[in-house]
C-alpha cells in the first residue's frame, strides 16, 4: 500500500477552527439557544438595498460587464475612495483630510484574509506576536499556522495594559528575544471576546511604545477594528491608526461583515507603504483579487448613503439586544451573590463572563455539559488565551447577543444561570 504523503509543517500544526464544532452543535440542536457564534442578526441583513444596487449595476450592460470581469488585486479604486470617505466620517474629520490615502488601502476577502496576509508577510516560525489576553481566537489560529508564538498581555477595563506590555518587552529583551517580536495586536473597538475597547488615552501611547521598542526593526501595531461603527453609547475614540500620522507603524484591519453583510466577504486594510506591495503580491497568489461584483455593490451603497443608514438601524437593534442580555444577567445571576461578573460593552455584540477560579467553563468542565442539557451554548474563554505566559484560565466565557431575539437572549441567560448555579453548588 502506498504510504500517505506527509503534510506540510504548517498544515500539520494547524488545528481545526474551534468555532466549527460549536456551530455544528447549534445546527444539530434546533431548540438550543446559541450564545456562542458571533454571527450578525439574520433579520438585519440588507436585502433590499443590496438588490437595488445590484440591479442598477447589472441593468447597465457596460457597468454589468465591468463588474462581472476580473478586477485588480489591490481592489477597485472606486471602492477604495469610498473607504477613505468612510474613514473620514468615522473619525469625524472633514472631507479631503485623508487625501492621498487610497494607494495604502487594500481590499480583501473579509478582514480574516487581511490578518492572514499580514501574518504571512511578516512572520516566520518562532517570531513573536504580543496579543491582548483574552484576544480574538481566530487570529491565534493564524499565528499557529505561521508557527509564531503568541504571548498574552493582561487587560483591564481600558483594554491592553501598557505597563504590562512594556514589562513583557523588557523581559524579552533581557532574554535576547526582542528581535523576534514583529507585531502588537489589539482589537481596538468593542473587542471580540471581551467587549472592551482600548481606552482613548492608551491609543497614542501604544503607538509611541511600539516605536520606542523598535530598536533593530520596526514593530508594527495591528489594529483590528472589525466592530468599529457598532457603538451604542456616545462617540468612539479616534482610531489607533490616526495616532500614526507618518503611516509607518500601524496596520488597520476593518471589515464590512459586521456592519453590512458577512456573505459579501469584504474587508480592507490601511497599510504602511512598505507593506502594500508584499501584501498585494501574496494576495495575488491567493485569489488575484477580491470578488469584483461585491466590490462594485459596496462602493455604491457607501456612495448613496445606504450603508450609513443601515449602520444606524443596526445600532438601534443591537442596543436593544444588549439591554435585554445585560438585564437578564442582572436578574438571573443575582442569586449567585456576586460571584459572577461580566463586562458591559458600549458596542459590538459580546459580553465576557467571569466566574470563581474553581469553576471550569472549559470543554472538559461540568458547566458546558450541563448547559447543553439545559439547551444553551457559549464559547469557553480558554480558547481566547494564548499558551504564553500561561497557565490558560478556564473560568471565563464569551456570550454573544448577535443572533438570538431579545426573548431568546433572556431565556438563554436564564438557562445559563441555572446550569451554572447547579455546578457551583459543590464549590460553595
N, C-alpha and C positions, 0 to 999 in steps of 0.2 A: 504494500500500500504506500502510495506517495505521501511523504510527510507534509504537513501543512507549512506554508511559507511563513516565516517569522514576521510578526508585525513590526512596524517602526517603533522606536522608543517612545515617540510622542503618543502614538495610539495605545501602546501598552500601559502607559502611566495615566491615561485619561479614564476616569470613572464615568459611568452613565450619569446624565444630569439628575440631580437629586429631586427636582420638581416633577420629573416624569412619572415616578411611581405614585406620587400624591395625586397627580392629575388623573391617572388611571383609576385610583381608588375612588375618587369623586365620581367619575363617569360610571363606574360599576355599581354605585350605590345611589340611586336617584333620590332617596329620601334623606340623604346626608346633607347637612348644611356645611358647605365648604368655606371656611375662613382662611383657606390655605393659598390657593393660586392668586397671584397678583394680576388678574385679568381686569379689563375695564367692564363697566356695566353694559350688558348686551343691548338694552333698550336705548342707550345713549348714542349708538353708532350712527354717523351722519349719512344715512342712505340718500335722503332727498338732495342734499347739497352736492354729494358726490355724483349722483345720477345726472343731475342737471348739467354739471360741468363736463362730465364725460360725454354727454350727448352733444354739447356745444363743440367739443374737440372733434368727435367722430362724425359730426354733421357737416364739417368743413373738410372737403377732400384733401386740401393742401395740409391743413393742421393735423388731420387724422393720419395721413401717411407719415408725416413727420413724427407723430407720437408713437406710431407702430414700427418705426425704424430703430436701429441701434442709436444710442446716444453717446455721449463722451464718458470716459472713465471717471473723471473728476466730478461730473454732474452737470446738469443743464444750467446754462448761465442765467436764464430767466428765473429759475427756482433759487439759484444762489443769491441773486439780487433780492428776491423776496425774503430770503432768510436773513440777509443783512438788515432789511427793514424791520423784520420781526424782532431781531436783537435790539434794534434801536427803541422800538416800542416797549419791549420788556424791561429795558434798563432806563426807560423814561428820559431819553435824550432826543434832541431834535433830529429831524430827517437830514441825512448827509453827514452826521457825526462819524459814522464808521465808513466813510467813503474810501474806496480802495481795498476793502477787506475781502472782496469776492475771490481773489486768487488764493486765499488761505482757507476758503470754505470748501469742504469735500462732502459730497452727498454719498451716503452709504445705505446698504440694505439693513435698515434698523441701526440703532446705536450699538447693538451687540457686535455687529461687524466692525464698527469703528474701534471698539475696545479690543477686539481680536487683532485688527490690523496694527494698532499702536503697539500691542504686546509683541506681535511678530516682527515689527520694525526695530524694536529696542531691546528685546530680552533674549538672552541665551541661557541655557541651563546653568543654574547656580546664581543667576542675578537675583537681586532683592527688590521687592516692592513693599512699601510701607502702607498699610491699609488701616482704616478705622476698624475697631473691634467692638461691636459686630459690623460687618460690611455686606455688600451685595454678593451673595454666594455664587451667582453665575460667573462673576469675574474671578472668583477663586478657582473655578473650573478652567478658565482660560489660562491662568497662571500655572495650574497643574499641567496642562498640555505643553506649555512652553518649558516646563522644568524649572520654573523660577520659584524662589522662596517668598512666601507672603508672611510678613511679620506684623502682628496686630498692635495698634496704638489705642490706648484707653480713650473712651469718650465720656462726656458728661452732658448736661442739658444744653450745652453750647456746641456739641459735636466734638471733633477731634481735639484732644488736649495738647496744646502746642508745647507745653513744658515736657510732657511725656514723649512727644515726637523728638524734641531736641535731645532728651536723655537717651533715647534709643539710638539716634545718630551718633552721639558721643560714644556710646558703648560699642557700636560697630566700628567706629574709627579706632578705638583703643584695641580692638581685636584684629585690626588690619583688614576690615571688610567693607569700609566705606566706598571703595571703588566699585563694589558690586551693586550699590544702590542706584537704581535707574529712575524709579517713579515713586511719587507720593500720591495715593489715590484717595479722593474724597467724594462721597455722594452729597453734594452741597445743599440740595433743597429737599426737605421732607423725605429723608433718607429711607430707602429700602435696605434694611428692615426696620430701623428704629423709629422712623417718622420724624427724627430730629434734623434740623437744618444747622449748617455751620454758622456760628454766630457772626454777625456783621463785623465785630471788632477783631475777629480772628482771620479774616479773609486776606487783607493786605499783609499782616504779619506772617501768614503762611507762605505767601509768595516770597517775601523777603527772607524767610528762614531757608527756603529751598535754594535761593540764590547764594546765601551765605555758606551753605554746606556743599555747594557745587565747586569743590576745591580742585579736582582734576578733570572732571567732565560735568556737563550740565545734568542736574537732577530735575526732571520735569514734574510738575503738578498736573495730574489728570483729574479734571473736574467733570464728574458725571452728574449732569443736571437734568436727568430724564423727567423729573416731576416738576420742573420749573414751569410756572404758569398756573398750577393747580393749588393756589393759595386761598385760604378761606378766612384769614384774619389779616387785614392790612396789606401793605405792600411788601414784596420780597426785597431782601437786601441787594445791593449791587453785586453782580456776578463776580466770582473769583477772577475770571479771566480779564475783567476790567481793571484789576489791580496790577496788570502786567502790560503797561502801555507800549512797551517795546515789542511785545508779542514774541518773546523768546522762551518763556518759562512754562506758561500754562497751556494745556491742551483741553479744549472744551468739547464735551460729548453731549449731544442732545438727540431727542427722538420725537417723532410725531405719533408714536404708538399710543402714548397715554393721553395726549391732548387732542387727538383726532381719530386715528384708526390704526390698530395693530395689524390688520390684514393688508394694509398698503405697504408695510415694511419699509418705512422711510426714516432714516436718521441723518444726522450731519455732524461734522466736526469743524471747529476752527483751530487750525494747527499753526505752530511756529513755522515760519517759511522754510526752515531747513528740513522739516519733516514732511512737507507736502509731497515732494517727488517720491521719496521712499514709500510712503503710504499708498500713493496713487499707483506706483509700479506694482506693489503687492496686490492691490485691488484688481489690477488688470489681469493678474493670474487667477484671481478668484472668479470674476464674472464679467469682465470687460466694461462694467458699469451697471449701476442700479437701474431697475426697470424704467424705461423711458416714459411709458404711458402714465404710470403713477406719479412720476415727477411733474409731467405736464398738468395733471389734475391738481396736485398740491400747489403748484405755482399759481393756478387760477383761484383756488379757494383762499389762498393767502391774499391775493391781489384784490379780490372783490369783497373782502370783509367776512366771508362765510366762516373762516377759521376763527377769527376773534369772537364772533357771535357764538360759535359752538363752545369755545372755552368758557365763556360767561355762563352758558347753560350748564356745563359740566360742574363749574364751581358751585352753583346753586344746588345741584343734585347731590354732589358728594358732601357738601356742607351738611345737608340733612342726614345723610347716611352716617357721617362722622358723629353727629349729635346722637343718633339712635344707638350707635355702638358704645359711645362713652357713657351715655345714660344707663344702658343696660349693664355695663361693667360696674358702675357705681351702685346700682341696685342689687345685682346678684352676687357681687363679691363682698358686699358689706358684712355678711355673716362670718367671713374669714378673718375678721378683726385686724385688718390692715396688713396681713402677712403677704398679700399680693399687691403689687403696684404696676402701673402702666404709664406709658407716655401719652401725652395729649397733643397730637400733632396739629400744627397750624396749616397743614396742607397735605397733599399726597393721598395715600389710601392705606397706610399701615399704622398699626399700634403694636408696641413692644411690651410684652408681659414679663414680669419678674416674680418668681416665687422663691421661698426659702431654699438654701443650697441643698438641703437634704431631699428635696423633691425632684425627681428625674422626669423632665419633659421630653427626653430624647426618644429615639426609635425603640430602644430596649426597655424603656420605663413603663410603669403601670399606667400612667396618666394617658398616654396616647392610645393604648389598647382600650382603656375604659371609655375614652372619648368616642372611639369608633363604635363601641357598643351603644353609646348614648346617641350616636348619629351626628357627630360634629368632627371637623378636621381642622388642624392648624399645622404650621410649619415649625418643627423643632428649631430653636435658636442656635443649637450647636452647629448647624450647617453654615452659619454666618460667621464663624470664628476660624481664623487660620490656626494651624498647628503650633505656630510660634507666637508668643513665648510659652504658651501652654500653662497649665492644662486647660483643655477646652471645657467651658462650663456647660452644664446640661439643665440649668434651672431657668431658661428663657424660652419664649415662644413668640413667633410673629403671627399676628392675625390681621386679616385684610377685609376692608369694607367695600371693596370694588364691585363684586358681582352680586351678592345676595340683596334682596329687597330689604327695606327697613324692618319689616315684620320678621323676615328670616334672620336678619342680624341679631335682633333681640332674642329670638328663640335659640340661635346658635350660641350666644353668650350664656344664656340660661343653662343649656346643656353642658357647656364647658365648665361653668362654675360648679354644677352638680357633680360632674366627674372629678373635678379637682378636689372638691370637699371630701368626697369619699376616699380618695387616695392620700389626702393629707391627714386624715384622722389618726393613722398609726404613728405619723411623725409627731403630731401634737401630744 
